Amino acid sequence: KGSEIRAMEWDLEGEEDEEEWDDGEKTVRGRGIPSEMRYFDTAKICVKAGDGGKGCVAFRREKHVPYGGPWGGNGGDGGNVVVRCGGAGLSSLQHFRQQIHFRGTRGKHGGGNRKDGLTGKDIIVTVPKGTLVKDSATGQVLCEIMKEGEQYVVV
């Protein structure tokens, strides 16, 4: 008798599927439905807004200007994470299996001569119509994306 070999596969809901392999030669295990054809209706992602830039401390020092005063600039704001409806071409949350972390870009630092830093770029996350966006810590529904082009600033 040959030994028994079992394969276990986990799906998104956490249910366990067991499949027995026979001991025949050149056994090829079927993978079931290809991932492109599966429909994923839940996804958990991590989002973070970009950090703001540092301000600049500078003082105006000119020959004929008494008590010149402060002359530095503020740092730029960090970029936001925006959830936007992707339109008719997007029908599942499959693309969140490859990338789950989304972070806005950092704002630029301020400079002398009252130069403020540039604002960081926003990151746009595309989702299909009918997506509910929830806070994972509290379970509160933040928004529901229903129309094409509709968007919501998450952080």
C-alpha positions, -999 to +999 in steps of 0.1 A: +000+000+000+011+035-008+010+064+017-019+088+016-011+123+004-036+152+010-035+187-003-052+215+016-064+248+001-077+278+019-102+301+003-111+337+013-138+327+037-114+304+056-131+272+046-109+242+041-110+221+010-094+187+011-085+168-021-071+132-021-044+123-047-042+088-061-009+070-062-009+066-100+021+077-121+023+113-134-006+125-114-014+162-121-034+181-096-061+203-110-061+238-096-099+243-100-111+276-112-084+300-125-079+331-103-089+353-132-124+337-132-130+338-095-150+367-080-136+382-049-162+401-030-141+411+001-107+425+005-088+441+033-062+468+025-040+491+045-040+528+037-019+557+051-018+593+042+016+608+033+036+626+059+038+664+057+070+681+049+092+698+075+090+736+079+120+758+076+133+781+103+149+812+088+152+848+098+153+879+075+186+897+078+191+927+056+212+958+061+184+984+061+155+964+076+154+966+114+140+936+132+137+915+100+116+888+116+108+852+106+113+843+069+109+805+067+082+785+049+058+758+060+061+722+049+037+708+023+008+686+032+011+648+026-009+631-002-043+615+005-056+581-004-087+584-026-111+555-034-127+560-069-151+539-090-133+522-118-163+520-142-177+491-161-144+474-169-138+466-132-160+439-117-141+423-088-115+430-061-090+406-077-063+432-081-061+436-042-046+401-040-013+416-054-012+450-037-027+457-003-007+486+010-015+521-003+004+552+009+002+588-001+034+605-011+053+628+013+050+666+012+081+686+003+100+706+029+096+743+032+125+767+024+138+801+032+124+833+018+088+822+028+088+793+003+062+767+013+067+730+004+048+713-023+018+691-015+023+653-019+005+635-047-028+616-039-029+579-044-061+567-063-074+533-055-100+520-081-128+498-070-159+484-088-194+499-085-213+490-053-182+488-031-187+494+006-156+510+023-154+502+060-131+510+089-116+477+099-111+488+135-146+499+142-166+483+114-182+516+106-192+521+069-173+551+056-189+553+021-205+533-007-193+539-042-223+536-065-217+558-096-189+559-122-164+586-113-176+589-077-147+592-052-141+594-015-110+606+004-103+578+029-073+594+047 
